[in-house]
């Protein structure tokens, strides 16, 4: 089974996340995409107005409920502690998941060999499926992909398609919630008074 992996804090999950996952799923013929909420992100602090892990998981569950190819996977929340992608890939392989496509955006690919833990092992355990945040990112992404292929023997697929640049930060700060999140997610945020809504 070809499985896509989309990790993140999902604080909150928005239509940009769903768009990138759908692009990868269609372009690469993925059987499914697992949305994996981070427990504690190792490279950035969760903001003060953050939702709980349970809230973030429930919002992802609601966002993916009507997408038969997408589902929530709580592997990082269940493991606890800081969430490192390499640990998640090892656990998924141990679970029998082998044909894995790690969906990454512009910032993630450009910093991949600098700040990620064990980038060589990540490259061995998965194929990187790259989505651009903005159309003008592609030349820099292509250069970086060549470097990673040469230095880490990384398998990289460029997933082209219209970008949908949406920021969770802007949504937490009062952005157009109902324009950029699934209705079930917006309902949940408002019902639970998350992010000051």
NUNU-253735 format. One line per field, with one value per residue: residue number from 1; residue in one letter; y, x, z of N, C-alpha, C, O in turn. Coordinates in Angstrom, 1 decimal. Atoms other than C-alpha are relative to their C-alpha. Layout:
seq <- NUM:...
type <- A:...
npy <- Y:...
npx <- X:...
npz <- Z:...
capy <- Y:...
capx <- X:...
capz <- Z:...
cpy <- Y:...
cpx <- X:...
cpz <- Z:...
opy <- Y:...
opx <- X:...
opz <- Z:...
! end
This chain:
seq <- 1:2:3:4:5:6:7:8:9:10:11:12:13:14:15:16:17:18:19:20:21:22:23:24:25:26:27:28:29:30:31:32:33:34:35:36:37:38:39:40:41:42:43:44:45:46:47:48:49:50:51:52:53:54:55:56:57:58:59:60:61:62:63:64:65:66:67:68:69:70:71:72:73:74:75:76:77:78:79:80:81:82:83:84:85:86:87:88:89:90:91:92:93:94:95:96:97:98:99:100:101:102:103:104:105:106:107:108:109:110:111:112:113:114:115:116:117:118:119:120:121:122:123:124:125:126:127:128:129:130:131:132:133:134:135:136:137:138:139:140:141:142:143:144:145:146:147:148:149:150:151:152:153:154:155:156:157:158:159:160:161:162:163:164:165:166:167:168:169:170:171:172:173:174:175:176:177:178:179:180:181:182:183:184:185:186:187:188:189:190:191:192:193:194:195:196:197
type <- X:X:X:X:X:X:X:X:X:X:X:X:X:X:X:X:X:X:X:X:X:X:X:X:X:X:X:X:X:X:X:X:X:X:X:X:X:X:X:X:X:X:X:X:X:X:X:X:X:X:X:X:X:X:X:X:X:X:X:X:X:X:X:X:X:X:X:X:X:X:X:X:X:X:X:X:X:X:X:X:X:X:X:X:X:X:X:X:X:X:X:X:X:X:X:X:X:X:X:X:X:X:X:X:X:X:X:X:X:X:X:X:X:X:X:X:X:X:X:X:X:X:X:X:X:X:X:X:X:X:X:X:X:X:X:X:X:X:X:X:X:X:X:X:X:X:X:X:X:X:X:X:X:X:X:X:X:X:X:X:X:X:X:X:X:X:X:X:X:X:X:X:X:X:X:X:X:X:X:X:X:X:X:X:X:X:X:X:X:X:X:X:X:X:X:X:X
npy <- -1.2:-1.2:-0.8:-1.3:-0.4:-1.4:-0.3:-1.4:-0.2:-0.1:-0.9:1.1:0.6:-0.9:0.6:0.1:1.3:1.0:-0.2:0.6:1.5:0.5:-0.1:1.1:1.2:0.2:0.0:1.2:1.2:0.5:0.6:-0.8:-0.9:-0.1:-1.3:0.3:-1.2:0.0:-0.1:-1.2:-0.2:-0.2:-1.2:-1.3:0.1:-0.2:-1.3:0.0:0.2:1.3:1.0:1.2:1.1:0.6:-0.9:0.0:1.3:0.0:-0.9:0.8:1.0:-0.6:-0.5:1.2:0.9:0.2:0.3:1.4:0.3:-0.7:0.3:-0.4:1.0:-0.7:0.7:-0.9:-0.4:1.2:0.2:-1.0:-0.7:-0.7:0.8:0.0:0.7:1.3:0.9:0.3:0.9:1.3:0.7:0.4:1.2:1.1:0.3:0.6:-1.0:-0.1:-0.9:-1.2:-1.3:-1.1:-1.2:-1.1:-1.3:-0.8:-0.2:1.3:0.5:-0.9:0.2:1.4:0.6:-0.9:0.0:1.3:1.1:1.2:-0.1:1.2:1.1:-0.4:0.2:1.5:0.6:-0.6:-0.9:-1.3:-0.5:-1.5:-0.9:-1.3:-1.0:-1.0:0.4:-0.5:0.9:1.2:0.1:0.3:1.4:0.9:0.0:0.7:1.4:0.6:0.1:1.1:1.2:0.3:0.2:0.9:1.0:-0.1:0.2:-1.2:-0.2:-1.3:0.1:-1.4:-0.3:-1.3:-0.1:-0.7:-0.5:-0.4:0.1:0.3:-1.2:-1.0:0.4:-0.2:-1.5:-0.6:0.0:0.4:1.4:0.8:0.1:0.8:1.3:0.8:-0.5:0.8:-0.5:-1.3:0.3:0.4:-1.1:-1.0:0.6:0.2:-1.3:0.1:-1.1:-1.2:-0.1
npx <- 0.8:-0.8:0.6:-0.5:-0.1:0.0:-0.1:0.1:0.7:1.4:0.4:0.9:-0.1:0.7:0.2:-1.4:-0.5:0.8:-0.3:-1.3:0.1:0.7:-0.9:-0.9:0.8:0.4:-1.1:-0.8:0.8:0.0:1.3:0.6:-1.0:0.1:-0.3:-0.6:-0.3:-1.2:0.2:-0.7:-1.0:-1.3:-0.7:0.8:0.9:1.5:0.4:0.8:1.5:0.1:1.0:-0.6:-0.2:1.3:0.7:-0.6:0.4:1.4:0.2:-0.4:0.9:1.2:-0.4:-0.3:1.1:0.7:-1.0:-0.3:-1.4:-0.8:0.4:-0.9:-0.8:-0.5:-1.2:-0.9:0.6:0.0:-1.4:-0.3:-1.3:-0.2:0.3:-1.0:0.5:-0.7:0.6:1.3:-0.2:-0.4:1.2:0.9:-0.6:0.2:1.5:0.2:0.2:-1.3:-0.1:0.4:-0.3:0.1:0.4:-0.7:0.1:-1.2:-1.0:-0.5:-1.0:-1.2:-0.7:0.1:-1.3:-0.6:0.6:0.7:-0.8:-0.3:0.6:-0.3:0.9:1.3:0.0:0.0:1.2:1.1:-0.2:0.5:1.0:-0.2:1.0:-0.5:1.0:0.3:-0.5:-1.3:-0.9:-0.4:-1.4:-0.8:0.3:-0.7:-1.5:-0.2:0.3:-1.2:-1.0:0.4:-0.1:-1.4:-0.7:0.7:0.6:1.4:1.0:0.8:1.0:0.5:1.5:0.4:1.4:0.2:-0.3:1.0:-0.8:0.8:-0.9:0.7:-0.3:1.0:1.4:0.1:0.1:1.3:0.2:1.3:0.2:0.9:-0.4:-1.3:0.1:1.2:1.1:0.0:-1.1:0.4:1.0:-0.7:-0.8:0.9:0.7:-1.0:-0.6:-1.5:-0.7:0.7:1.2
npz <- 0.0:0.1:-1.0:-0.2:-1.3:-0.2:-1.4:-0.3:-1.2:0.3:-1.1:0.3:1.3:0.9:1.4:0.7:-0.3:0.8:1.4:0.3:-0.1:1.2:1.2:-0.1:0.1:1.4:0.9:-0.3:-0.1:-1.4:-0.5:-1.1:-0.7:-1.4:-0.6:-1.3:-0.8:-0.9:-1.4:-0.3:1.1:-0.5:0.5:-0.3:-1.1:0.3:-0.5:-1.2:0.2:0.7:-0.3:-0.5:0.9:0.3:1.0:1.3:0.6:0.4:1.2:1.2:0.3:0.6:1.3:1.0:-0.1:1.3:1.1:-0.3:0.1:-1.0:-1.4:-1.2:-0.6:-1.3:-0.4:-0.7:-1.3:-0.8:-0.4:-1.0:0.2:1.2:1.2:1.0:1.1:0.2:-0.9:0.5:1.1:-0.5:-0.6:1.0:0.6:-0.9:0.1:1.3:1.1:0.6:1.2:-0.6:0.7:-0.9:0.7:-0.6:0.7:0.3:-1.1:-0.5:0.9:0.0:-1.3:-0.3:-0.4:-1.0:-1.4:-0.3:-0.6:0.9:1.4:0.9:-0.3:0.6:1.4:0.3:-0.5:0.6:1.1:-0.3:0.9:-0.2:0.5:-0.1:-0.7:1.0:1.3:0.2:-0.8:0.7:0.4:-1.2:-0.4:1.0:-0.4:-1.3:0.3:0.7:-1.1:-0.9:0.8:0.1:-1.2:-0.9:0.8:-0.3:1.1:-0.1:1.0:0.0:0.2:0.5:0.0:-0.6:-1.4:-0.8:-1.1:-1.1:-1.2:-1.2:-0.9:0.3:-0.5:-1.5:-0.4:0.4:1.4:0.5:-0.5:0.8:1.4:0.1:-0.7:0.3:-0.8:-1.3:-0.8:-0.4:-1.0:-1.2:-0.5:-0.6:-1.1:-1.1:-0.3:0.2:0.6:-0.3:0.8
capy <- 0.0:3.4:5.7:9.4:11.0:14.6:15.7:19.0:20.7:21.2:24.2:24.4:22.1:24.1:23.6:24.2:21.0:19.1:20.6:19.6:16.0:15.7:16.9:14.3:11.6:12.2:12.9:9.8:7.4:7.1:4.7:6.9:9.8:9.7:13.1:12.9:15.6:16.4:15.9:18.4:20.0:19.9:23.0:25.5:26.2:25.8:29.2:30.3:30.2:26.6:23.9:20.7:17.6:16.1:19.2:19.1:15.4:15.9:18.8:16.6:13.8:16.1:17.6:14.1:12.5:12.9:12.1:8.4:8.5:10.5:9.7:10.7:8.8:9.6:7.7:10.8:11.9:8.3:8.1:11.3:13.6:15.5:14.3:13.4:12.3:9.6:8.0:8.0:6.4:3.7:2.9:2.8:0.4:-1.7:-1.7:-3.1:0.2:0.3:2.3:5.7:9.2:12.0:15.1:18.2:21.9:24.6:25.4:21.7:20.7:23.7:22.9:19.2:18.4:21.2:20.9:17.5:14.6:11.8:13.1:10.2:7.7:9.6:9.6:5.8:5.1:7.3:9.2:12.9:14.3:18.1:20.6:24.3:27.0:29.5:29.0:31.0:28.4:25.8:26.8:26.8:23.5:21.9:22.9:21.6:18.3:17.8:18.4:15.9:13.3:13.6:13.8:11.7:9.5:10.8:9.7:12.9:13.5:17.0:17.4:20.3:21.9:25.2:26.2:27.3:29.4:29.5:30.1:28.5:31.5:33.9:31.8:31.8:35.6:36.0:35.2:34.2:31.0:29.8:30.5:28.5:25.6:22.8:23.7:20.9:22.3:25.9:24.6:22.9:25.9:28.2:25.7:25.2:28.9:28.0:30.8:33.4:32.7
capx <- 0.0:1.4:0.9:1.4:2.4:1.5:2.8:2.3:1.0:-2.4:-3.0:-5.6:-5.7:-6.8:-7.7:-4.0:-3.1:-5.9:-5.0:-1.3:-2.3:-4.8:-2.3:0.2:-2.4:-3.5:-0.1:1.6:-1.3:-1.3:-3.8:-4.2:-2.6:-2.1:-2.4:-0.1:-0.4:2.9:3.0:5.7:7.5:11.2:12.1:9.4:7.5:3.7:2.2:0.4:-3.1:-2.6:-5.2:-4.6:-3.4:-6.9:-8.4:-5.9:-6.6:-10.3:-10.1:-8.0:-10.4:-13.3:-11.4:-10.6:-14.0:-15.5:-12.2:-12.0:-8.3:-7.3:-7.3:-5.9:-3.0:-2.1:1.2:3.2:0.7:0.5:4.4:4.6:7.7:9.2:8.1:10.9:10.0:12.7:11.2:7.8:9.1:10.9:7.6:5.6:8.1:7.9:4.1:4.6:4.2:6.9:6.0:6.0:5.8:6.6:4.8:6.9:6.6:9.0:10.6:10.8:12.7:15.1:16.0:15.9:19.7:20.3:17.8:16.1:17.3:18.9:18.0:19.9:17.7:14.6:15.6:16.2:12.9:10.7:10.3:10.0:6.9:7.5:4.7:5.6:4.0:4.3:4.8:8.0:9.5:10.0:13.5:15.0:13.2:14.6:18.2:17.8:16.3:19.3:21.6:19.7:19.6:23.4:24.4:21.8:20.7:17.2:14.2:12.2:9.0:8.0:4.2:3.2:-0.2:-1.7:-0.5:-2.9:-0.8:-2.7:-1.1:-2.3:-0.7:-3.0:-6.1:-5.2:-4.9:-8.4:-8.1:-11.0:-11.8:-14.7:-13.0:-9.8:-11.0:-13.5:-16.9:-16.7:-13.4:-14.7:-17.7:-15.4:-13.2:-16.2:-18.0:-14.8:-13.8:-10.3:-7.9:-10.2:-13.1
capz <- 0.0:-1.0:2.0:2.2:5.5:6.4:9.8:11.5:14.6:12.8:15.1:13.5:10.5:7.4:3.7:2.7:4.5:2.8:-0.6:-0.4:0.7:-2.1:-4.7:-3.5:-3.3:-6.9:-8.4:-6.8:-6.8:-3.0:-1.5:1.5:3.4:7.1:8.9:11.9:14.5:16.3:20.0:20.8:17.8:18.3:16.3:17.5:20.6:20.5:20.9:24.1:22.5:21.3:21.2:23.2:21.6:21.9:20.2:17.4:16.8:16.8:14.3:12.0:12.4:11.5:8.5:7.0:7.9:4.4:2.5:2.1:1.2:4.3:8.0:11.4:12.8:16.5:16.5:17.6:20.3:21.6:21.8:23.8:24.1:21.3:17.8:15.5:12.0:11.9:15.0:13.4:10.2:12.2:14.1:10.9:9.3:12.4:11.9:8.4:6.5:3.9:0.8:2.5:1.0:3.3:2.2:2.8:1.9:0.9:4.3:5.3:2.2:2.2:5.9:5.6:5.8:8.3:11.2:10.8:13.0:10.9:7.4:5.8:7.6:6.7:3.1:3.3:5.0:2.8:-0.5:-0.1:-1.8:-2.3:-2.5:-3.0:-0.7:-3.6:-7.3:-7.3:-4.8:-7.5:-8.8:-5.2:-4.5:-7.7:-6.7:-3.2:-4.5:-6.7:-3.7:-1.5:-4.3:-4.7:-1.1:0.7:-2.2:-1.4:-3.5:-4.2:-6.1:-7.1:-6.7:-8.9:-8.8:-7.6:-4.2:-1.4:0.9:4.2:7.6:10.8:12.6:10.8:11.6:15.3:15.1:13.7:10.0:7.8:9.7:7.6:4.3:5.1:7.3:6.8:8.1:10.8:12.0:12.1:14.1:16.6:17.0:17.7:20.0:22.1:22.0:20.6:19.6:21.0:18.6
cpy <- 1.2:1.0:1.3:0.4:1.6:0.3:1.5:0.2:0.1:0.9:1.3:-0.6:0.8:-0.6:0.0:-1.4:-1.1:0.1:-0.7:-1.6:-0.5:0.1:-1.2:-1.3:-0.3:-0.1:-1.3:-1.3:-0.6:-0.6:0.8:1.0:0.1:1.4:-0.3:1.2:-0.2:0.1:1.3:0.3:0.3:1.3:1.3:-0.2:0.1:1.3:0.0:-0.3:-1.3:-0.8:-1.2:-1.0:-0.7:0.9:-0.1:-1.3:0.0:0.9:-0.7:-1.1:0.5:0.4:-1.2:-0.9:-0.4:-0.2:-1.4:-0.4:0.6:-0.5:0.4:-1.2:0.6:-0.6:0.9:0.5:-1.2:-0.3:1.0:0.6:0.8:-0.9:0.2:-0.9:-1.4:-1.1:-0.6:-1.0:-1.4:-0.8:-0.5:-1.2:-1.2:-0.6:-0.7:1.0:0.2:1.0:1.4:1.2:1.1:1.3:1.2:1.3:0.7:0.0:-1.3:-0.6:0.8:-0.2:-1.4:-0.6:0.9:-0.2:-1.3:-1.0:-1.1:0.1:-1.1:-1.1:0.3:-0.2:-1.5:-0.6:0.6:0.7:1.3:0.5:1.5:0.8:1.5:0.9:1.1:-0.5:0.4:-0.8:-1.1:0.0:-0.3:-1.5:-1.0:-0.1:-0.8:-1.5:-0.6:-0.2:-1.2:-1.3:-0.4:-0.4:-1.0:-1.2:0.0:-0.3:1.2:0.1:1.4:0.0:1.4:0.1:1.4:0.0:0.7:0.4:0.5:-0.2:-0.3:1.2:1.1:-0.4:0.1:1.5:0.6:0.1:-0.5:-1.5:-0.9:-0.1:-1.0:-1.3:-0.7:0.4:-0.7:0.5:1.4:-0.1:-0.3:1.1:1.0:-0.6:-0.1:1.3:-0.1:1.3:1.3:0.2:-0.2
cpx <- 0.9:-0.7:0.7:0.0:0.0:0.0:-0.1:-0.6:-1.5:-0.7:-0.5:0.3:-0.9:0.0:1.3:0.6:-0.7:0.4:1.4:-0.1:-0.7:0.8:1.0:-0.7:-0.3:1.2:0.8:-0.8:0.1:-1.3:-0.6:1.1:-0.4:0.3:0.4:0.3:1.3:-0.4:0.6:1.0:1.4:0.7:-0.8:-0.9:-1.5:-0.4:-0.9:-1.5:-0.2:-1.1:0.7:0.2:-1.3:-0.8:0.6:-0.3:-1.4:-0.3:0.5:-1.0:-1.3:0.3:0.1:-1.2:-0.7:1.0:0.4:1.4:0.8:-0.5:1.0:0.8:0.6:1.3:1.0:-0.6:0.1:1.5:0.4:1.4:0.1:-0.2:1.0:-0.5:0.7:-0.6:-1.4:0.1:0.5:-1.2:-0.9:0.6:-0.2:-1.4:-0.3:-0.3:1.3:0.1:-0.5:0.4:-0.2:-0.2:0.6:-0.2:1.3:1.1:0.6:1.1:1.3:0.8:0.3:1.4:0.7:-0.6:-0.7:0.9:0.1:-0.6:0.4:-0.9:-1.4:-0.1:0.0:-1.4:-1.3:0.4:-0.6:-0.9:-0.1:-1.1:0.5:-1.1:-0.4:0.6:1.4:1.1:0.7:1.5:0.9:-0.2:0.7:1.5:0.2:-0.3:1.2:1.1:-0.3:0.1:1.5:0.6:-0.6:-0.6:-1.5:-0.9:-1.0:-0.9:-0.5:-1.5:-0.4:-1.5:-0.1:0.2:-1.2:0.6:-0.9:0.8:-0.9:0.1:-1.1:-1.4:-0.1:-0.1:-1.2:-0.2:-1.3:-0.2:-0.8:0.4:1.2:0.0:-1.3:-1.1:-0.1:1.1:-0.3:-1.0:0.6:0.7:-0.9:-0.7:0.9:0.8:1.5:0.5:-0.8:-1.3:-1.2
cpz <- 0.0:1.0:0.1:1.5:0.1:1.5:0.2:1.4:-0.2:1.1:-0.5:-1.4:-1.0:-1.4:-0.7:0.3:-0.9:-1.5:-0.3:0.1:-1.2:-1.3:0.0:-0.3:-1.5:-0.9:0.1:0.1:1.4:0.3:1.1:0.5:1.5:0.5:1.4:0.8:0.9:1.4:0.5:-1.1:0.5:-0.4:0.3:1.2:-0.4:0.6:1.2:-0.2:-0.7:0.5:0.7:-1.0:-0.4:-0.9:-1.4:-0.7:-0.4:-1.2:-1.2:-0.4:-0.7:-1.5:-1.0:0.0:-1.3:-1.1:0.2:-0.1:1.1:1.4:1.0:0.4:1.2:0.5:0.8:1.4:1.0:0.6:1.1:-0.3:-1.3:-1.2:-1.1:-1.2:-0.2:1.0:-0.5:-1.2:0.5:0.5:-1.1:-0.8:0.9:0.0:-1.3:-1.1:-0.7:-1.1:0.4:-0.7:1.0:-0.7:0.7:-0.9:-0.2:1.1:0.5:-0.9:0.0:1.3:0.3:0.5:1.1:1.4:0.3:0.7:-1.0:-1.4:-0.9:0.2:-0.5:-1.5:-0.4:0.2:-0.8:-1.3:0.4:-1.1:0.2:-0.6:0.3:0.7:-1.1:-1.3:-0.3:0.8:-0.9:-0.4:1.2:0.4:-0.9:0.3:1.2:-0.2:-0.6:1.0:0.9:-0.7:-0.1:1.3:0.9:-0.7:0.2:-1.2:0.2:-1.2:0.1:-0.3:-0.4:0.0:0.7:1.5:0.7:1.2:1.1:1.2:1.2:1.0:-0.2:0.4:1.5:0.3:-0.6:-1.5:-0.4:0.2:-1.0:-1.5:-0.1:0.8:-0.4:0.9:1.4:0.9:0.5:1.1:1.3:0.7:0.7:1.2:1.2:0.3:-0.1:-0.7:0.1:-0.9:0.9
opy <- 1.4:1.4:1.4:0.0:2.2:0.2:2.3:-0.7:-0.2:0.4:2.3:0.0:1.3:-1.7:-0.8:-2.0:-1.9:-0.9:-1.3:-2.2:-1.6:-0.9:-1.8:-2.2:-1.4:-1.0:-1.8:-2.3:-1.9:-0.1:0.8:0.9:0.3:1.9:-0.8:1.9:-1.3:0.8:2.3:-0.6:1.2:1.8:2.4:-1.3:0.9:1.7:-1.1:-1.0:-1.4:-0.7:-1.4:-0.9:-1.0:0.4:-0.1:-1.3:-0.5:0.5:-0.6:-1.3:-0.1:0.3:-1.0:-1.9:-1.5:-0.1:-1.7:-1.5:0.3:-0.7:0.6:-2.3:1.6:-0.6:0.4:0.6:-1.0:-0.7:0.7:0.2:1.0:-2.1:1.3:-2.0:-2.4:-2.2:-1.7:-2.0:-2.4:-2.0:-1.5:-2.1:-2.3:-1.7:-1.1:0.5:0.7:1.6:1.7:1.3:1.4:1.8:1.5:1.2:0.1:-0.4:-1.4:-1.1:0.2:0.0:-1.7:-1.3:0.5:-0.2:-1.5:-1.0:-1.6:-0.8:-1.5:-1.8:-0.6:-0.7:-1.8:-1.5:0.0:1.0:1.4:0.5:1.9:0.7:1.7:0.8:1.4:-1.2:-0.4:-0.6:-1.6:-1.1:-1.2:-2.1:-2.0:-1.2:-1.6:-2.3:-1.8:-1.3:-2.0:-2.3:-1.6:-1.3:-1.7:-2.1:-1.1:0.1:1.3:0.0:1.8:-0.5:2.3:-0.9:1.9:-0.9:1.4:-0.2:1.6:-1.2:0.4:1.5:1.6:0.5:0.5:1.8:1.9:0.9:-0.8:-2.3:-1.9:-0.9:-1.6:-2.0:-0.1:0.8:-0.1:0.5:1.7:0.6:0.2:1.3:1.5:0.0:0.0:1.3:0.5:1.9:2.2:1.3:-0.2
opx <- 1.8:-1.9:2.0:-1.0:0.9:-1.0:0.0:-1.2:-2.3:-1.6:0.1:1.1:-2.0:0.6:1.4:1.2:-0.1:0.4:1.5:0.5:-0.3:0.8:1.2:-0.1:-0.2:1.3:1.4:-0.2:0.1:-2.4:-1.9:2.3:-1.5:1.4:-0.3:1.3:1.4:-1.4:0.0:1.9:1.5:1.6:-0.3:-1.4:-1.8:0.1:-1.5:-2.1:-1.2:-1.6:1.9:-0.3:-1.5:-1.5:-0.2:-0.6:-1.7:-1.1:-0.1:-1.3:-1.8:-0.5:-0.2:-1.2:-1.1:0.6:1.2:1.8:2.0:-1.7:2.2:0.3:1.4:1.6:1.6:0.2:0.4:1.6:1.2:2.1:-0.9:0.1:1.2:-0.9:0.0:-0.6:-1.7:-0.6:0.1:-1.3:-1.5:-0.2:-0.4:-1.7:-1.4:-0.6:2.3:1.1:-1.7:1.6:-1.3:0.6:0.3:-0.4:2.4:2.2:1.7:2.1:2.4:2.0:0.8:1.4:1.8:0.2:-1.1:2.1:-0.9:-1.4:-0.4:-1.3:-2.1:-1.1:-0.4:-1.8:-2.3:1.6:-1.6:-0.5:-0.6:-1.4:1.1:-2.3:-1.6:1.6:2.2:2.3:1.7:2.2:1.9:0.7:1.2:2.1:1.2:0.5:1.5:1.8:0.6:0.5:1.8:1.4:0.2:-1.2:-2.2:-0.5:-1.6:-0.5:-0.9:-1.9:-0.6:-2.3:0.8:-0.3:-2.0:0.5:-1.5:1.6:-1.9:-0.8:-1.7:-2.2:-1.1:-0.6:-1.3:-1.0:-2.2:0.0:-0.4:-0.1:1.3:1.0:-2.2:-0.8:-0.3:0.9:-0.1:-1.0:0.3:0.7:-0.7:-0.9:0.4:1.7:2.3:-0.3:-0.6:-1.9:-2.4
opz <- 0.8:0.8:0.2:2.2:-0.6:2.2:-0.8:1.9:0.7:1.8:-0.2:-2.2:-0.6:-1.7:-1.7:-0.6:-1.4:-2.2:-1.4:-0.8:-1.7:-2.1:-1.1:-1.0:-2.0:-1.8:-0.9:0.3:1.5:0.0:1.2:0.2:1.8:0.2:2.2:0.6:1.5:1.8:0.9:-1.4:1.4:0.3:-0.1:1.3:-1.3:1.7:1.5:0.6:-1.5:1.6:0.4:-2.2:-1.6:-1.8:-2.3:-1.9:-1.5:-2.0:-2.3:-1.5:-1.7:-2.4:-2.2:-0.8:-1.6:-2.3:1.1:0.4:1.2:1.6:0.7:0.5:1.1:1.7:1.7:2.4:2.1:1.7:1.9:-1.2:-1.9:-1.2:-1.7:-0.9:-0.5:0.6:-0.4:-1.3:-0.1:0.3:-1.0:-1.1:0.4:0.3:-1.5:-2.2:0.0:-1.3:0.2:-1.2:1.4:-1.4:1.9:-2.1:0.0:1.0:0.8:-0.4:0.1:1.3:1.4:1.5:1.5:2.4:1.5:0.3:-1.6:-1.8:-1.8:-0.7:-1.0:-2.0:-1.5:-0.5:-0.6:-1.5:1.0:-2.3:1.2:-1.8:1.4:0.5:-1.1:-1.3:-0.9:0.7:-0.5:-0.3:1.1:0.8:-0.5:0.2:1.3:0.3:-0.2:1.0:1.2:-0.1:0.1:1.4:1.7:-0.1:0.2:-2.4:1.3:-2.4:1.2:-1.4:0.4:-0.2:1.4:2.2:0.0:2.3:1.0:1.3:1.5:1.8:0.7:0.9:2.0:1.4:-0.7:-2.0:0.5:-0.7:-1.4:-2.2:-1.2:0.8:-0.9:2.1:2.4:2.2:1.7:2.1:2.4:1.9:1.8:2.2:2.4:1.1:0.7:-1.4:-0.7:-0.8:0.4
! end
